[in-house]
Each structure stands twice: as structure tokens, then as C-alpha cells.
Amino acid sequence: MTTTVDMLGARLREVLGEKATTDPDRMGSYTRDQSLLTTAGVPAALVKATSVDDVAATMTVAHELSIPVVTRGAGTGLAGAANALDGCIVLSVAGMNRILDIDAAARTATVEPGVINGDLAEAARAQGLWYVPDPGSRAISSIGGNLATNAGGICCAKYGVTGDHVAALTAVLADGRVIRTGAKTRKNVAGLDLTHLLVGSEGTLAVIVEATMRLRTAPTAATTVVAFFDSAEKAIEAVLAVAAVAEPCQLELMDAVTIDAVNRFTRMGLDESAGAMLLIQCDGRSAVQEAADCAAACTRVGATEVFHTDDPEEGDAFTAARRMALPALEAMGTVLLDDVAVPVPALPRMLERIQDAAERHSVTIGTFGHAADGNLHPTIVFDAGELGAQDRARGAFDDIVHAALELDGTISGEHGIGVLKAPYMSDMIGSVERELMLSVKAAFDPRNILNPGRGI
């Protein structure tokens, strides 16, 4: 008796050959992303696409058989959006990793979705240009994944998120048809903006197979300010003071728990007595003056120590300390990483609520994030082998998300919804708004086969 899985495997091998498999052993490492506490199903097939034709063929078969498809890139997501569903096709576009063109005159780069963010940045740098979006996972995350979640990062307050740097997309619809959206021009107001509808849709509307991303001229060397404070609340007071006098390209926060973790993990010798640290970088022609203004603002609100440098290597060393925040906390135990954002003036109250959650549920929480745009990453650390520890961690996570909503914030600033945040969507958006989103989904994907149940 021929099963649906047998039929699916036969059809995929017919059109894709060895790029398709139903072998469980070959599919094992493709079932989930980095969100380890979310559920993942057992896929029926895996396709390793290397071309637009491969993606179109996969979607044509899936549409014919009404088989769900979960698209994945590098698998570095943190919300479970790339986790397999039972009986699905996992469509990997990691092998579509070519930089197709860098147009220095137009300041654009056209790439396939599997291109690693850092590789594009290096290729742009070789042309004297700058690919700005840096989600912090630059060395391992892919452009397709960055687009799917509309990834943010450390430069967002000044330069915007990934979607602010996309000019045009090529994507494959649920039935295998190929569409092209946007334009390489600097201005384009022809019709509805399908490009930015696809950005952030977490693979629920179409499969992005090519992207034209905007580049900038290479920035001048950054000037760095590092300030330490007695408390995180005092550091946020400094954030508001800095915003009144400058527009830094980076304004990053680490609390005491995170500073301690980074010190133990890297032996960098950050101020162990500090309650919080701000990393501030200014770029552009007025970088030196802006940095001096930032340092003065931090001093005025009571920084215990302020360090100011024009040396790129010293600046990179402090940036490296901030990039080590998550690995350092992961070294302490199992982590449940949150991603919430609130209006910047509400950050002191958000930090209070995070501390309340840590005490209420008896867990350790290290908080770091992008203070300039109110996006925090409270990271809950616990011992997965301890009875009840995971439930306490989830309780703290729940409290933090609801606190963000109560403070007029959002349940996700940059990681997306995926599986992890899906239970909170009804609290985030209204019923009419949700209905509109589902109507858009139905227009793109009438059989609901593209990452069903995720992102909306």
C-alpha cells in the first residue's frame, strides 16, 4: 500500500533527484532552530535546494499534495519558526549561498538567501561599502533568515532593521509561481508594498530566493564610550541623557548579572562592582564630538567610571564583550532567551519587572540589549536537570512578556514569533487585525501549507 510519505518521496526524487530525501538519519539535524525549549515535529522529507528551480519544484509538489513546508536557512533562529512540523517538507535554502552581484555605483548587493550576513559585509567592505544590518549573529546567520524575521541588532536606533535595507525580492509562492517585488531605485511607490509584507513574515507567505540589499558608503572609524553605573536604572537615566545630545550608532546595555558572566567567560576584567554597563559608539564626521557629549552626559547622571577611546582596537574589544553576553550566560546553564521591546522611557519600569520575575520564580536573569531602541533580551538561566526549574523559567518568561505588553511594548522586537511567542499573539494584536493578517496569508497561501501556525 502506497502511503502519502512514499508518494511525496517519489515525487520529490522525480523532480529533484538526490537533493530530496526521506531518510530520518539525514533529516535529524534539520528539525529545529536554536530555540531549544520549543516543540519540533518529525518531517516527512528534506529538500536541500541550490536554485530557484529547486524551490519552485518543491512548492509545486507540496501544493499538489497539500503538504506543509517549513523553510530554513542557517537554523540560528531563536523562536522556533524553522522547527519542523509532523509530516512536513523541510526546505533548506542554506545551499543557495551565492553573492550574485555587488553594484558599487548603485550601492546594492544581490544575494541568495543562504548567504551569511558576515560574508556579505566582508564582500561589501572589499568594495569600500558597508552592509549595515548586524543582528549580533553576523558570523552565523543568513540573509534569508534575517529577512524572514526582519532581524534587528546593535545599529537599529540609527540605521534601522533589516527591512529598512531591502530594495527588491524574488520569492516563490505556495503553488510554485515566482514573483518579484520592489525595485533597485531609491524611490518606488508603484502599487502595494509586497516587499515589506514578505519581510518579517517568517516563511508564511512565500519562500524568499533572492534579495537585493542596499549598501552604504563605508563609515568613518567609530569613537567608543564605555560607562559603568551603580544600577541598571541609573544606566537607563544615562540612555535618556545621551539621546538628548547625540545619535550614537550603538547604545548597548549589560546588567550586573551579564557583566559578571562575561567576566568569568572571557576574563576581560570589566568592572565587577558595577550594576550596569553602557557601550556607546558614535560614527560619522562628528563622531569625536558626539562621543565626548555622550561621555559628559553619562558623567552628569552619576556614572561611576567613564572610558572614552578613538582607538578602533580598543573599541572592538568592548564590542566583543557585548557580543559575548549570550554565550557567557549560556555557559552558566540552560537559557531561555526573551526578546521584548518597550518605549525607551519605560525601560526603568521594565527592568524592575524583570527583577520581580527573577525573584518571584527563583531564577537567575541576565539582561542585555539595545537600550537606544528599548529592545531588551532578558535571559533566564536555570538548571534543566533540577525538578521544576523549567516550569519556573517559563513562569518568569510569561511574566516578562506580559510586563512588556502592559508597558505599551511588543512581545518581540527582532526575533520573531515562531512557536515561542505564538501563545501571546492574541494579547498583542486585536481580533480584527488578526483577521486581516489571516486574510493576507490566505491570499498568498490558500491551502495553508507555508509554515502553518507560525508568525501570525
BARO-312131 format. One record per residue (C-alpha): z, x, y; residue number from 1. Coordinates in Angstrom, 3 decimals. Layout:
BEGIN
up  east  north  num
Z  X  Y  NUM
...
//
This chain:
BEGIN
up  east  north  num
0.000  0.000  0.000  1
-1.056  1.465  3.371  2
1.717  1.455  5.981  3
1.377  1.447  9.763  4
2.540  5.069  9.797  5
-0.150  6.009  7.262  6
-2.783  4.197  9.308  7
-1.555  5.826  12.511  8
-1.572  9.295  10.975  9
-5.072  8.798  9.575  10
-6.459  7.534  12.885  11
-4.871  10.340  14.896  12
-6.092  13.030  12.499  13
-9.547  11.453  12.591  14
-9.839  11.898  16.362  15
-7.527  14.874  16.943  16
-7.528  16.923  13.745  17
-4.673  19.418  13.460  18
-3.354  18.542  16.917  19
-1.710  15.481  15.319  20
0.972  15.485  12.657  21
3.323  13.086  10.896  22
5.312  15.896  9.229  23
9.020  15.329  10.053  24
9.717  19.075  9.967  25
7.096  19.753  12.644  26
8.344  16.896  14.822  27
12.039  17.783  14.733  28
12.200  19.863  17.924  29
10.245  17.261  19.901  30
12.628  14.317  19.559  31
14.810  14.756  22.649  32
15.190  16.438  26.012  33
18.272  18.266  27.334  34
20.340  15.091  27.719  35
22.347  15.645  24.570  36
24.572  12.551  24.751  37
21.707  10.062  24.874  38
20.191  8.410  21.822  39
16.899  9.532  20.286  40
14.784  7.817  17.651  41
12.594  9.074  14.828  42
8.927  9.399  15.867  43
6.078  8.418  13.582  44
3.713  11.097  14.880  45
3.432  14.074  17.193  46
0.351  14.996  19.203  47
0.068  18.396  20.879  48
-2.613  17.744  23.467  49
-4.623  20.545  25.041  50
-7.124  18.488  27.038  51
-7.636  15.235  28.897  52
-9.799  14.067  25.983  53
-6.871  14.576  23.595  54
-4.624  12.410  25.751  55
-7.284  9.718  26.143  56
-7.900  9.647  22.377  57
-4.160  9.392  21.678  58
-3.731  6.487  24.079  59
-6.790  4.687  22.706  60
-5.327  4.789  19.185  61
-1.858  3.812  20.393  62
-3.289  0.883  22.328  63
-5.302  -0.334  19.345  64
-2.237  -0.248  17.068  65
0.358  -1.185  19.745  66
2.348  1.982  19.027  67
4.768  3.191  21.736  68
4.062  6.598  23.280  69
6.648  8.959  24.769  70
5.112  11.748  26.836  71
6.945  15.041  27.185  72
6.322  18.348  28.897  73
8.758  21.235  28.676  74
11.586  18.948  27.479  75
14.014  20.078  30.200  76
14.810  16.567  31.474  77
18.430  15.521  31.846  78
18.272  11.727  31.498  79
16.694  11.192  28.066  80
13.357  9.959  29.431  81
11.491  12.146  26.921  82
13.642  11.155  23.927  83
11.645  9.791  21.010  84
11.697  6.100  20.115  85
11.688  4.955  16.490  86
8.095  4.762  15.254  87
6.569  6.204  18.433  88
3.974  8.857  19.094  89
5.469  11.819  20.909  90
2.681  13.098  23.124  91
3.310  16.695  24.166  92
1.297  17.941  27.135  93
3.039  21.334  27.200  94
-0.165  22.941  25.889  95
-2.091  21.712  28.927  96
-0.850  24.648  30.955  97
-3.751  25.982  32.983  98
-3.800  26.577  36.725  99
-7.303  25.240  37.322  100
-7.775  26.231  40.942  101
-5.966  27.593  43.983  102
-7.826  26.820  47.187  103
-6.299  29.148  49.757  104
-8.287  27.650  52.639  105
-7.276  24.064  51.837  106
-3.798  25.203  50.714  107
-3.887  23.275  47.446  108
-3.433  24.103  43.776  109
-4.915  22.012  40.989  110
-2.991  22.316  37.739  111
-2.497  20.747  34.330  112
0.858  19.063  33.649  113
2.213  21.757  31.332  114
2.111  24.485  33.986  115
5.613  25.879  34.544  116
6.878  25.427  38.094  117
7.720  29.115  38.497  118
4.292  30.185  37.238  119
2.613  28.083  39.920  120
4.976  29.528  42.520  121
4.049  33.066  41.452  122
0.314  32.308  41.471  123
0.613  30.819  44.956  124
2.623  33.820  46.156  125
-0.138  36.141  44.981  126
-2.440  34.311  47.410  127
0.039  34.603  50.270  128
1.038  30.951  49.848  129
4.172  29.045  48.870  130
4.681  26.264  46.339  131
7.820  24.713  47.756  132
9.402  22.297  45.214  133
12.125  24.172  43.335  134
14.247  21.916  41.103  135
16.593  24.752  40.161  136
14.993  24.887  36.707  137
11.885  26.535  38.176  138
11.622  29.063  35.354  139
11.508  26.455  32.581  140
10.456  23.027  33.912  141
6.841  21.863  34.097  142
4.872  20.352  36.966  143
4.168  17.220  34.903  144
7.862  16.683  34.290  145
8.667  17.383  37.943  146
6.152  14.695  38.903  147
7.371  12.231  36.291  148
10.914  12.340  37.695  149
9.969  13.164  41.295  150
12.233  16.174  40.941  151
14.218  17.407  43.916  152
16.085  20.677  44.265  153
17.535  23.056  46.765  154
14.988  22.754  49.605  155
14.710  18.968  49.783  156
16.533  18.280  53.021  157
13.988  20.313  54.981  158
10.867  20.211  52.803  159
11.144  17.058  50.689  160
10.924  16.320  46.970  161
8.030  16.927  44.562  162
6.243  13.735  45.598  163
6.033  14.999  49.165  164
3.794  17.838  47.974  165
1.292  15.985  45.791  166
-2.201  15.251  47.101  167
-4.049  13.791  44.114  168
-3.547  12.980  40.449  169
-5.643  12.391  37.363  170
-3.963  10.174  34.787  171
-4.730  8.381  31.539  172
-3.848  4.698  31.302  173
-2.256  2.993  28.322  174
-5.665  1.962  26.929  175
-7.201  5.436  27.261  176
-9.071  4.954  30.544  177
-8.908  7.826  33.040  178
-8.061  7.231  36.700  179
-7.993  9.482  39.760  180
-5.713  8.788  42.686  181
-5.205  10.277  46.125  182
-7.394  12.843  47.876  183
-7.332  16.519  48.808  184
-7.468  15.619  52.502  185
-4.331  15.916  54.608  186
-4.571  12.217  55.540  187
-5.629  9.339  53.326  188
-4.798  5.659  53.842  189
-7.517  4.088  51.693  190
-6.012  1.299  49.612  191
-2.653  1.138  47.898  192
-0.895  4.449  47.259  193
-1.251  4.716  43.494  194
-0.437  8.431  43.581  195
3.124  7.914  44.707  196
3.513  4.927  42.413  197
2.902  7.247  39.446  198
5.216  9.942  40.798  199
8.725  9.211  39.544  200
7.595  6.595  37.015  201
8.885  8.663  34.057  202
5.780  8.139  31.920  203
5.990  4.346  32.015  204
2.737  3.677  33.887  205
0.284  6.393  32.844  206
0.090  9.951  31.497  207
-0.472  12.480  34.278  208
-3.047  15.031  33.080  209
-3.924  16.882  36.296  210
-2.325  17.274  39.694  211
-3.451  18.694  42.999  212
-0.366  20.006  44.755  213
-0.081  21.054  48.383  214
0.866  24.629  49.261  215
2.321  26.063  52.458  216
1.929  29.397  54.164  217
4.430  31.914  52.844  218
7.787  31.601  54.605  219
9.407  34.347  56.596  220
12.343  36.077  54.960  221
15.396  33.841  54.799  222
18.676  34.598  56.515  223
21.727  33.686  54.447  224
25.184  32.463  55.349  225
27.965  32.082  52.782  226
31.158  30.316  53.847  227
34.363  29.680  51.920  228
36.814  26.868  52.649  229
40.268  25.742  51.560  230
38.879  22.446  50.262  231
35.636  20.692  49.440  232
36.409  18.137  52.129  233
36.581  20.900  54.738  234
33.254  22.241  53.462  235
31.649  18.833  53.986  236
33.002  18.800  57.539  237
31.078  22.055  57.957  238
27.933  20.456  56.498  239
28.007  17.840  59.245  240
28.663  20.529  61.874  241
25.736  22.622  60.612  242
23.390  19.614  60.664  243
24.137  19.186  64.358  244
22.930  22.685  65.278  245
20.313  23.728  62.688  246
17.911  22.642  59.965  247
18.533  25.059  57.085  248
16.152  25.177  54.135  249
19.155  25.345  51.797  250
22.661  23.956  52.161  251
24.361  24.094  48.769  252
27.925  23.239  47.762  253
30.121  24.543  44.954  254
33.685  23.278  44.459  255
36.663  25.299  43.201  256
36.087  24.461  39.525  257
32.472  25.621  39.783  258
33.340  28.803  41.707  259
35.860  29.723  39.028  260
33.348  29.036  36.241  261
30.650  31.131  37.941  262
33.092  33.999  38.460  263
34.089  34.017  34.795  264
30.489  33.668  33.637  265
28.901  36.263  35.939  266
31.783  38.410  37.288  267
30.211  38.095  40.737  268
33.557  38.242  42.489  269
33.313  35.095  44.607  270
36.500  34.173  46.485  271
38.780  32.944  43.676  272
41.211  31.260  46.071  273
38.569  29.133  47.784  274
38.480  25.375  47.442  275
34.739  25.287  48.064  276
31.760  27.421  48.995  277
28.655  26.652  51.061  278
25.443  28.609  50.604  279
23.208  28.221  53.655  280
19.739  29.697  54.108  281
17.522  29.432  57.170  282
13.833  30.321  57.291  283
11.068  30.354  59.867  284
10.741  32.214  63.132  285
14.142  31.080  64.381  286
15.951  31.860  61.109  287
18.240  34.544  62.533  288
19.430  32.389  65.431  289
19.800  29.287  63.249  290
21.863  31.232  60.709  291
24.104  32.530  63.488  292
24.581  28.952  64.696  293
25.428  27.855  61.132  294
27.975  30.647  60.759  295
29.577  29.689  64.061  296
29.731  26.031  63.032  297
31.480  26.938  59.771  298
33.985  29.083  61.655  299
34.714  26.290  64.120  300
35.695  23.843  61.377  301
38.009  26.324  59.695  302
36.111  28.420  57.162  303
38.434  30.991  55.621  304
35.626  33.527  55.311  305
32.019  33.627  56.545  306
29.439  36.138  55.350  307
26.099  36.495  57.173  308
23.161  38.630  55.961  309
19.486  39.246  56.693  310
19.135  41.355  53.535  311
16.843  39.486  51.063  312
18.525  41.058  48.033  313
21.989  40.005  49.145  314
20.689  36.509  49.886  315
19.055  36.314  46.455  316
22.333  37.377  44.829  317
24.207  34.473  46.395  318
21.386  32.080  45.497  319
21.638  33.352  41.918  320
25.341  32.458  41.938  321
24.463  28.880  42.864  322
21.764  28.736  40.163  323
24.374  29.809  37.610  324
26.574  26.779  38.338  325
25.389  24.666  35.410  326
25.150  27.495  32.824  327
28.638  28.613  33.841  328
30.091  25.133  33.368  329
28.217  24.761  30.059  330
29.976  27.910  28.862  331
33.295  26.051  29.198  332
32.433  23.300  26.677  333
30.196  20.276  26.235  334
28.942  18.915  29.547  335
27.850  15.503  30.769  336
25.868  16.151  33.926  337
25.765  13.418  36.536  338
23.316  13.110  39.422  339
24.268  10.820  42.281  340
23.487  10.795  45.971  341
25.255  9.206  48.908  342
24.705  9.277  52.671  343
25.928  12.660  53.896  344
28.809  11.179  55.982  345
30.089  9.544  52.762  346
30.359  12.856  50.885  347
34.110  13.329  51.540  348
34.857  9.918  50.009  349
32.506  10.638  47.105  350
34.336  13.869  46.376  351
37.652  12.007  46.432  352
36.302  9.502  43.914  353
35.095  12.307  41.655  354
38.553  13.882  41.694  355
40.118  10.486  40.971  356
37.808  10.089  37.964  357
38.779  13.514  36.640  358
42.480  12.700  36.868  359
42.152  9.150  35.521  360
40.248  10.233  32.413  361
41.889  13.649  31.907  362
38.643  15.642  32.054  363
37.504  18.693  33.988  364
34.764  18.052  36.552  365
32.935  20.817  38.379  366
30.902  19.563  41.323  367
27.965  21.350  42.888  368
24.830  20.142  44.580  369
22.609  19.766  47.577  370
25.021  18.949  50.362  371
22.370  18.647  53.065  372
20.912  15.507  51.473  373
24.061  14.136  49.862  374
22.925  14.818  46.283  375
25.812  15.929  44.061  376
25.934  16.976  40.416  377
29.455  16.228  39.142  378
29.525  17.979  35.772  379
32.052  16.630  33.288  380
33.284  19.317  30.894  381
35.015  18.358  27.645  382
35.649  19.453  24.068  383
33.271  17.440  21.904  384
35.465  18.105  18.862  385
38.557  16.537  20.434  386
39.285  12.963  19.402  387
38.462  10.551  22.217  388
37.132  13.278  24.550  389
33.591  11.928  24.611  390
34.807  8.434  25.478  391
36.905  9.853  28.333  392
33.880  11.776  29.602  393
31.746  8.650  29.549  394
34.501  6.753  31.368  395
34.541  9.360  34.134  396
30.733  9.276  34.299  397
30.826  5.493  34.698  398
33.397  5.707  37.492  399
31.311  8.274  39.367  400
28.115  6.229  39.191  401
29.843  3.081  40.392  402
31.529  5.034  43.194  403
28.112  6.178  44.409  404
26.897  2.569  44.475  405
29.968  1.418  46.376  406
29.298  4.120  48.986  407
25.728  2.877  49.576  408
24.293  5.652  47.433  409
21.988  5.850  44.452  410
22.540  6.269  40.724  411
20.059  9.163  40.636  412
18.886  11.488  43.357  413
16.464  13.568  41.302  414
16.987  13.490  37.519  415
15.589  10.007  36.940  416
16.786  7.025  34.948  417
15.586  7.641  31.394  418
18.077  6.467  28.799  419
21.185  7.818  30.510  420
21.099  5.680  33.661  421
19.298  2.595  32.299  422
22.559  0.572  31.973  423
23.127  0.908  35.736  424
19.732  -0.278  36.940  425
20.801  -3.919  37.288  426
23.566  -2.768  39.644  427
21.179  -0.521  41.579  428
18.375  -2.982  42.326  429
18.139  -6.733  42.774  430
16.635  -9.176  40.289  431
13.579  -9.859  42.459  432
12.953  -6.141  42.935  433
13.302  -5.575  39.201  434
10.829  -8.388  38.560  435
8.313  -6.730  40.877  436
8.734  -3.386  39.102  437
8.167  -5.004  35.717  438
5.063  -6.745  37.078  439
3.669  -3.383  38.168  440
4.464  -1.996  34.725  441
2.637  -4.925  33.089  442
-0.443  -4.342  35.247  443
-0.681  -0.715  34.167  444
0.515  -1.209  30.588  445
0.098  -4.824  29.389  446
1.123  -4.002  25.816  447
4.256  -2.146  26.975  448
3.590  0.978  24.915  449
4.220  3.690  27.529  450
7.863  4.818  27.285  451
9.111  1.228  26.967  452
12.640  0.534  28.156  453
12.834  3.667  30.273  454
12.829  4.245  34.004  455
12.748  0.604  35.165  456
//
